[in-house]
Amino acid sequence: MTILLITSESKMVLHFSSSISGPTFKKKNIKLNSEKQLSNLINNEDIIIIHKSLYVEENLQIDIDKIDSSKLIIFFKEEDKTELMEKNNIVFLTLKQGDITKILNAFNRIFKLQPIQKESSVFKKTLKEEIQKLSRRKVQLSQLTNQTPTSNNMDQILEYKPSLRYANKMIIIGASIGGLNVMDTILNELKKQLKDNETVPPILYTQHITSNFANNIIKRVENLTHLTVKEAKKNLSILNNHIYMPLNEHFIPKIKNGRLIVELLGTKAVSSHSPSIDVMFRGSSNICHNKKTLSIILTGMGKDGVIGMGNLKQSGSKTIAQEPSTTVVPGIINECLKNGYIDEVLTPEEIVKEIIRFIRAK
């Protein structure tokens, strides 16, 4: 099965590229403005997703008889509502920002469980089911989205109390939507630029992802790097040349008997997430030593990681943010910048150079 995305926004291409892993995915960066143009594009595709077309989608007159009935055309845009309307095999889809991620994850579950040729009817059925779920959870999702990481949230799990200082280096990375693609770049470039037998400080990495895909994501990261990638498990030693990632529990570094180990702090949502970037950042800020910790926030939506980044800066860590123009969604980064928590704003390639500099600094 092939999916064609038609959009004029490169960020949406990145988002779909990082989220859809099963079928063949193609994209066209154009502004659709006529029925004829659409007809020329859809001939060889099974599913066509048209994002934010400047043409008035609802009034688009398409001769249904000329379109293969197995094809599915989805006009998709983001607004402050969730809505689905149908006209034969044409869907007009409106989603609140962020909901598209949940739907793409659902499709990936289908592709993973049934790795065979898919008809567009399966895609359409899944789409409708996910829209219904989102509609039923509308009130709950609204409450979560409006929740701020205040004292009744993160502070109940972990307070900001700097105490014992870890004298060695650590690299702390948090990411949400689009983060996996950026980590692809970072880890690939690190592998190329590091010298043979060069020691890399432990990397703690929390990526927003559904628990269903966490194991696959750990394996994906493992395939990108020469470093050892470990699931963050209770009391696991945190060592150089290792990357530590959580499955579904919050994790922090903890000093015990002079060594650094993983501590798990449960699954209760913090800043609407479990695992939470904020929790990992705050746990690191409680033990980080002056400039011995490099903290990095990558692309993402919402505010998870903002308070923790503030704690890290307060504790003396150097704080880096991905250049907003290179992100899929710059929400977390913009919040960190607005609060003055970031020392430097860098592109992914520049982040790699900064990591190398940090590794080699005395």
N, C-alpha and C positions, 0 to 999 in steps of 0.2 A: 504494500500500500504506500502511496506517496501523498505527502501533505505539502501544499504550496501556501506560503505566507506572502501576502501582498501588503506592503506597508511603506510608508515614507520615513519611518523612524528606525534608525539603526539600533537603538536600545531595545526595541521590541524584538528585532531579529536575534539579538544576543540572548534575550530572555527565553524565547522559544527554543533556540539552539541548545541552551544549557538544560532545558527542561524535558524536551521530547527526545527520547533515546531509541525508541523501537522502530518506527517506520522510516522510510526515506524522506528526508526533510529538505525542501527547497525554499528559496526566498527570492522575492523581487522587490527591490527598493524603488518603487515608483508611486506616483499619485494617480490612482485609478479615477478616470473621469468620463467613461462612456461604456455603454453596453457592448459595443463592438470590441473595445479594448479588452473587456472581461472575457468575451467569447474566444478571443485569440489566445488567452492565457490558460484557459481551463481544459483544453482538449486532452492533454495527457496526464491529468492529475485526478486523484480520487477525491481528495478533500481540499477545498480552497478556503483559506481563512483571510478575510480582508479586514485590515485594521485601520480604523479612523479614516476611511475614504472621504475625500472632499466632496465626492458626488453624493447626492441625497439618497442613501441606501433604501429607505422605505418607499421611495417613488420609482425605484429602478424597475423598468418594465423588461422582464426577461422572458423570452419565448421558451417556456418549459419543455415543449415538445422537442426542441433542438438540443436539449441537454440530456445526457445519459442519466437515467433515473437512479443509477448507483452513485452518482456524484453528490457531494454535499457541499453547499456554499454557505459559509458563515460570515456574516457581517458583524464584526466585533468592535466595541468601543468601551471606554471606561467613563462612568459617570457616578453620581452619588446614589445609585440604585442598582438592583439586580433584577434583570428582566429577560424573558425569552419569548419571542414571537416566531411563528412558523408560517411559511407559505410553500406548500408542497415540500420540496427538498431544499428549500432556502430558509436559513435561520437568521433572525436579527437578534443579536445577543448584546446585552448591556450588563456590565459587571462593575462592581465597586473595585477600586484599586486594591490589588493583592489577591482577589478571589481567583484570578486566572491561574495563579500558582497551584491552588488546591485542585483545580480542574485538570491541569496538566499532569499533576501527580497521579490523579485517578486514571488517566489514560495510560500512563507508564505502568501502572499496576496491571492493567488489562494486557498490554503488550508483553509484559514479563511473564504473566501466567499463561498466556496463549500465544506463543511465538509462531503464529501462522499468518497467512494472508488474511487481512481484516477487511470486511465490507464497511462502507461508510455508515450503514445502518447500525453497526455496533458502536461506532464512534458517536453517532447521533443519540442512541439510547443512553450511553454513558454520560453524554453531555446533559441530557434532560434530567437524569438521576442526580447528577451533581448539583445542578441548578436548584432542584427541589430540596436537596439537603441544605444548601446555602440559605434558601428562603426560610426553611424551618428553624435554622439557627441564627436568623437575622438579628434577633434581640440579643442573644448571647454573644455573638460576634461583635456587635456594637458596644456592648459593655466591656469586652476584652480590649477592643481597640482604643477606647477612651480611658482605659486604666493607666495610671502613671506609676512608675516604679518608686513608690514612696515607702514610708516606714512600715505600713501594714503589708508590704510586699517583700522587698529584698531584705530589709533590716531584720525581719523576723527569722530569716534563714542565715544571714551573715552580716554582721555589722562591720563598719570600717574602723578597724582598730590595729593600726600598724604596730608590730611588736618585734619579734625576732626577724633579723634581716638576713636574707640569703645572699652570701657574698659572691656567688658565681653568676654567670650570665643566663638570662632566659629570653625567649622570644614569644610574645603573646599575640595571637591573631584571632580576630572575630570577623564573621562575615554572614550575610544573609543572601537575598536574591542576587544571583549572578556571581556569587563568591567562588564557586567551583571553577569557573572559567578563568578567573583571575589567579586562583591558586595553581591552575595548570601552567600559566605563564610564569609565575614566580618559581615554582619547583623545577620546571624545565630549565629555566635560566640559571637557577642556583646550581643545578647539576652540571651545567656547562662551564660555569665560571669558577667553581670551587677547585682548589688545588687537590691533588691526590693526597689522601690521608689527612685533609684539613678537618679540624674538629668543629662541629656545629653545636651550639648550645641547644638544650631541649626546646622544642617548639610545642606550645600548647595552642590548640586550634579548635575553636567552637564554630560550627557551621549550622545555621538554621536548616533543618531538614526533617521530614517526617520520619518517625522511628522505623517505618517499613523499609526505608531506603538507607538507613544509617550504615548497615554492614556493607552494602554495595559501595557507598561513598568512601568508606575506609579502604576498601580494596582498590577503588579508583585512585585514591591518593597514593597508595602503596605502589601502584604501577607507574607513577609519575616521578618517583624519587629513588635515589640510592639510599636514603635514610630509612631506618626501621620505623614502621608505623604501628602504633599500638592502640587498642581500645583502652580508654581510661578506666581502670578497675581499682577497687578499693585497696589501698596500701601498696600499690604497684610503685616500684622505684622509678623516679623520673631521671633519665640519664641523657648525657650528650648523644648527638647523632640519632635522636629519636623524635618522632612526632606523636603527640598524644591527642586523641579525639574521643569525645563521649558518644554513647549511643542515645540514651534518653535522660540520664540523670545529670544534674549539675555537677561539675567537678572543679576542684581548685588544687593548687600546689600547697603542700603543708610540710613544715620542717619537723622531723621526728628523729630524735637521737642523732642529730647532726646531718641527716640525709634528707633529700627531698622526695616526698611520696605523693601519691594521688589520694585525695579525700573526696568522697562522694556525699552530696547533700540532698538527695532525694529528687523527686520529680514534680513537686509543686511549682506551678508556673510562676515565673518571675519576669516582669516586663512582658507578659503574655507568652513566654517561651519556656520550654524545658527540652534540652538544656539551654541555659541563658548565657549570653555573652557577658552581661552585667555581672553575674555571679563569678565567672572565671576571672574577669578583670579585677573585681574587688578582692577576691582571694589572693590574686597575685600582688595587688597593691599593698596588702597587709604584710608581705614579706620582702618586697623588692628593695634593692639597695642602690640608692642614687641612680647613676646612669648604667647600671648593670642589667637593666631590663629594657627591651625594645618592644613597644606596644603598637599594634597596627590594627586599624579598623578599615574594612573593605566595604564594597558596595552593599546596600541593604535598605530596607524600608523600616519605618517606625523609630523607636527610641532605645531598643535593647542594646546596651553597650555604652550609652551616653554617660550615665552616672558612674559606671565602672571606669570609663576612660578618665573622668574627672578625678577619681580616686588615685588612679595610676600617676597622673600628672602631679597631683599633690604629694605623692610618695617619692617623686624624683625620677620616674621612668621617662624616657624619651617617647613622645607620642607622635605617630604618623597616621595620616589619613590618605586614602586613595583620592586622586584628583577627581572631583565630581563629574567632570565632562567625560570621563572614561568609564563611569559606572552604568549599570542597568538602572538602578534606583539610588539616588544620593541621600535619601532621607536621614539615615543615622549619621552620616558624615556632616550633613548640614547642621544637624542639632549639636554635634560636637564642636563644630566651628563657631556656631552662634554663642556657645557657652565659653569659648576661649580655651578649650581643652587640648588643642592640637598644636604641636610644635612645627610640623612641616606637612605640606600637601604635595604628594608625589604621584606620578603615573606608575603603573605596575612595573615598568622597566626601571624606573628610578628607585622604586621600593627595593628591587633586587640589589641595586648598587648600594643602597643604605644598609641592607642586611649584611652584605659582604663587608662593608666598612665596619659595621658593628662587630662582626665575628673576628676581624683582624685587629681591632683596637686593643691596645694594652690596658 
